[in-house]
Amino acid sequence: MIPEPLPRAPGRFGPAHLGPVAGVSVERVVPAPRRPLQTGVPLVLAYAAAGPMADADATVSPGVSAAAWRDVARPVSGPADVARIYGAPGDGGHLAATMTGFFANGGEHAYVVRLDPRVSEVQAVGAALRLAEDASDIDLLLVPDAWRDPEYAAAVHQRVLDHCGAAGDRFAILDAAPAGSLRDGVGHWQQLVGTAAALYFPWIAVASPAGRTAAAPPCGHVAGVYARSDRLAGVVKAPANEPLAGALDLMVETTPEEQTAADPAGVVNCLRVSAGGGIRIWGARTTSRHGDWQHVGVRRLFSTTTRWLARQLDDVAYEANDTRLWARVRREINDYLFKLFAAGVLRGRSPQEAYVVRCDESTTSPADRDAGRLNIDIGMAAVRPARFIIVRYQHDAGGLRALSPADVA
């Protein structure tokens, strides 16, 4: 459900405008096509017995972050990759169970960064996230060992939420406490501030390597459902009422009546046993208090649009910020949004009811132009017809960021 970018036309001074010149041969260079934009690709921050580690003492500057990311982050495409790179499960970590659940539920690709055990988990996660600031292939974040020290779990989750909010193109799948009640989960939700995450309860029982059962956070299994749902229906589809493969039981069972009583607003997404349907995900609520951003599908639709737009604008930072550039930007974004509308992702009887794009003198003032800023307003009706959620995107030499509403908060 992610439209491919339009092919770029040759520039005003490109080969298409070069006539034959005596004694001069012209080699026409066709740019390589962009890779398809994949979704449902998590970055998993976890402890492990082996493998490259995000050194919390290392200073990562913007100029070397890409190289540092390649040195530490490892792509994995199955449990065998995880075992080969990161060793056997141990030290109370949940990497193996998380990745097994991810692949069992439809996940195909992920990245893993091993956390530094010599410092606090807040510091270790912060170091790993600094490495990932410029990574472009991920759109989900998991921290399955966040409850290693329960005293700091909220701080770890908030660090992840802050990172996702600043990046604008990532979404975190968080776990409630391993032994708590649903009311405890609601209390944990109340400590978190941000829109780009969802909280899941309770932990699940999975098969251990020794043939017994063990408790595991649900984030990996849920992330696999996200990945599978993305391929089948796109990011706007709520990953709800979906079965969890590999989940043998729930560590805490909650009836519908108990769920309503403990969490009347439905801020925590519960896993429940369905008669004849196994263990399923109930709910698709984000951590946001902002009404526009409370649905996982809507939030991820805008996150994915941010990723797409950043890729499209990565070569315009030094172009003339004028009407020709604005027309090009509008043309490409309108094409992207029309494909979403045609695929049924956006609501409305016509494109005019489904989306709006503004990129002109009304969004980019003379002061913005002098400062090298390009402002774009994109509105999409993802839930209710004729009602737009409008986000302003600002692009300059430093890249792309979302500015509203309320800094996407």
N, C-alpha and C positions, 0 to 999 in steps of 0.2 A: 504493500500500500504506500510505499514511498516513491513518488514520481522521480524519474530520471531527469537530470538537468538537460536543458536545451543545448544542442551543439552551438558553440560560439562561432559567430561570423568573423571573418578576418577583420582586423582593425583598419582604420583609415590609412595607416602607413604600412599595412601588411602586404603579403605577396599578391593578393587579389588586385592591387592597384599598381603593380609593377609591369610596365610594358616591356617589350623586347628591346634590349640595348646591345648594339654591336660589340662583340668581343666579351660580353658578360653573360655568364650562365647563371640561371636562377634555380636554386634548389628549394622546392616547396616543402615546407615542414608541416606535417599534420600533427597537431598536439595529441598526446595520448588521452584516450577517454578516461573520465573519472571513474573510480571504482564505485559500484553501487553502495548506497548508504544503508548499512546494516543496523538493525535495532535488536534489542534483547541480548546485548553483549555486555556482561557484567565485568567490573573490576572487583576482585575479591581480596580484601585485606585481612590476612590471617597469620597466625603463628604456625610454624612448621619446623620439622627436625633438620631439614637441609634446604639447599637452594639459595639463590642470591637474595640479599636482604636489603631493605631500605634503611640505610645507616642513619640513625637519628642525629648523629653528630655532624653529618656532612651538610655543608651549605650548598644549596642548589639555586643558582642564579638563573634568570630567564634565558640567558644565552646558552646554558648547558643542560637545561632541564630535559630537552628531547633526547640527548645522548644518554643522560642518566636514566631516563625512563626505559630506553632500550636495554641498558645494562642490567636493570633490576626486574622489570615486569616480564613475565613469561606467558606467551599464549598457550592455552591448553585446549584440546579438542576431545578429551575423554578422560576417564578415571586413570587409565594407564599413564597418560602424560603427567598427571598430578603425582602419582606414586613414583615415577621415574625421576622427576625433578625435585620433589619436596619430601621424599622419604615416607616411611611408614607412619601411620597415625600415632600420636603420642603427646605427652605433656598437656593433656586435657584440651587440646585444640580441636576445632571442628571443621578443619579444611576438607578432609577426606569425605566426611558425611555430607557436607555442603555441596561439594562438586559432584558426588555420586547422585545426589538428589536433583541437581541442575540438569545433568545429562539424561537422567531417567525420565524427566518430565518434558523433554523436547529441546533443551538447550543444546546449542551446537558449538559455540565458541565463547571463550572467556579469557581474561587475563588475571593472573595472580601476582600479588606483591607480598612477600614475606615480611612480617612486622619484626621490629627490633625488640627482643625481650629484655634488653639491658636497661630500658627506660620505662617510664609509665606508659600505659596504653594510649593515653591522650597524646603524649609526645610521639609515640611510635606511629599512630594513625596520622598525625599532622605531617610527619616526615614523608610518609607514603603518599599523602594527598598532594604535597608540594611536587613530587615527581610526576604526578598525573595531571598537572594543571593544563598542559598543552596536548595531552593525548586525545586523538580524534576518533579512535575506533570504538570507544566505550560509551554506553549510555545508561548503564545501571551501576549501582554501588552496593556491595554487601560487606558487612563487618560481622561475621559469624561469631567471633570471639569477644564481642563488645562487653559481655557479662562476665568476663574472666575476673574482673574485680568489680562487683556490683556497685561499690561506692562511686565509681567513675563512669558507669555505663551511660548516664544521661549526658555527661560531658563529651564522651566519645561520639554519641549519636548527634549531639549538637554540632560538633566539629564537622561531621559528615554533611549535615544539613546546610551549614554555612558554606561549605565547599560547593555543594550542588547549586545553592542559590547564586553564588558568585559566578559559577561557570555558565548557568542558564541552560545547559543542554544535557543534564544528567538527573537521574532519579534514584533515590536510595530505597532499598527494601530492608526494613528494620525489624528486629525481633524484640518482643516483650520479654520480661524476666523468665528464667527457666522454671522456677517453682512458684511463681506468683499466681494470684487470682486475676480474673478479668478486671476487677476493681483496681488492682495494682497496676494493670496495664493502662487503664484510663489515667491513673495518677502519673504514670511515666509519660504518657502523651501530653499531659498538662505542663510538663517541664520543657517540652520541645517547641521551638519557634522556627517556622519555615514552611514552604509549600511543596518542596520537591522530594517528598518521601511518603511512605505508607508504613504503618506499624501493624505487625501480625502477631496473633496469640492463638493457641499456646505453642509450646514446644511439642515435638513429635517423637515417637519411638521408631527407631530404624534398626536394621540388622547390623550388628557389629562384626568386625573381621573374625572374632572368635566364635561366631555362630550364635551369640546371645543378642539381646536387644540393648540399645543405648539411647539416651535422650539426645536430641539434636535440634538446633535452631531451625525453624522452617524456611529461612530466607532463600537457601539454595533451591529447594523444591519449588517454592513460589516463583523464583526467578526463571526456572525452566518453563513454568506455565506462561509467564510473560513472553518468553522467547517464542514458544509455540503459538500462542495467540497472535503475536505480531505477524508471524508468517501467514497465518490463516485468515486474519481479519484486519490487521493493521493496529497501530498503537492506540487508536481511539477506543478500541474494544476493551471493555472492562475485564480484567482477568479474574472474574468472579463466577461462582457456581461451576468451578472446574475441579475435577478430581486430582488428587496428589498421588502419583505413582511412587512406590517405595516407602510410603508412610504406613507403618504397621498399626499404629494406635496414636491416640492423643495423650499427652501427659496430664492434661486437665480437660475434662469433658464439660461442655456448657450447653444447656438446653436453650431453645429459643426464648423461653420465658426468663431464664436467668440472664441471658444476654441483654434482653430489653431492660430488665431491672438494673443491671450493673452498668450498662452503657446505653442509655436511652437515645443519645445523639449518634450512636454508631461510629464513634471516632476511631475505634480499634477494629481491625479486620479479623474476624474470628475464623478459625478452622473448626468445622463441625462434622460429626458423623451423620451421613445421610442414609436413610433406610434404603438399602439396596444399591446405594451409589458410592459407597466408600467414604473416604475423608475428602471433604471439599472446602474450597475457599468461599466464605460468605462475606461480602462487602468489598467495596473498591473506593475507600475513603482515604484521602491524603491527610497529612498532619496539619493542613492549613486551617486557619480560622477565617480566611478570606473566602466569601461565598463563591467567587468565580473559580477558585482553584481547589475545591474540595473533592473533585472527581479525578481518580487516577488517570482515566483516559484523556480527559481534557488537558490535564497538566502535562502529560507525556506528548500529546499532540503538539503543544507549543514548544516543549523541549526539543522535539524532533525537528520542528520547523526552524528553531534556532540553529541546530546543527547543519541543516541544509543551507540556510542562508549564509552561515559563516563560510561554508565551502564555496558558495557562489560569489561571495564578495572578497575572497582572499587575494584577488588580483586587481582591485580597484582603488587601493589606498592612495596611489599616486596619480590617478587619472583626474582630469579636469572635473571639478564638482559643478557641473552645469546641466542644462536641460537635456542634453544628449545622454549623459550618464543617468539622469533620473528616468528618462524614457526607457532606457535599457533595463534598469532595475525593475521598473513597474512591469515591463513585458515579461521578464523571466519569472517574477513572483506570481503574476496573474496566471501564467501557464501552469505553474506548480499548484496553485490553489484550484484552478479549474479541474485539474486531474483529480484532486481530492474530492471536489464536488461531484464529478462524474462517477467516482467510485463509491459514492454514498457516505463518505466520511463526514461531510459537512451538511448541516440541515438547511432547508430552504427550498422554495419552488423554482428559484432561478439563481444564477451566480450572484446577482445583486443582493439577494437575501442571504446568501451563504457566506460571503466574504467581501472585504474591502481592502484596498491598498492605496496608501498615499505616500508619494515621494516626489516632492516638488518644492516650490518656494514657500508653501504653507508649513512644511515640516523642517526645512533646512533654511535658516535665516542667513543673511549676509555675515553675521558674526560666526555662525557655525561654519560657513564656507571659509572664512578667513582662518579659522582654527583647524581646518582639515576634517570637519565632521560631516557625515552624511546621516540624516535621520529618516527613518522609514516607519510608518505606522501600518501594522497588519492587524486586521480584525477578522475573526472567524466565529461563525455560529456553530458551535460543536454540540450543544445540548438543546437549546430552545430556538425555534425558528425566529428569524428577524431580530435576534438579540446578539450583538457582537461582544466578544471579549477582545479588547484592543490593546495591543502591546506596542510600545515605541522601541524600536531598535536603533542603536547609535553605532556607527562604524567609523573608525579612524585608523591611523597608523598602528594603534595598539590592538586592533581587532574589533570584534563585535560584542556588544553587551545589550541586554534588555533593561529598559529603564522604567517601565510602567506596565500595569497599574501597581502603584505602591511598590515599585521595584520588584514586581512579580512576587510579592510577599503576602 
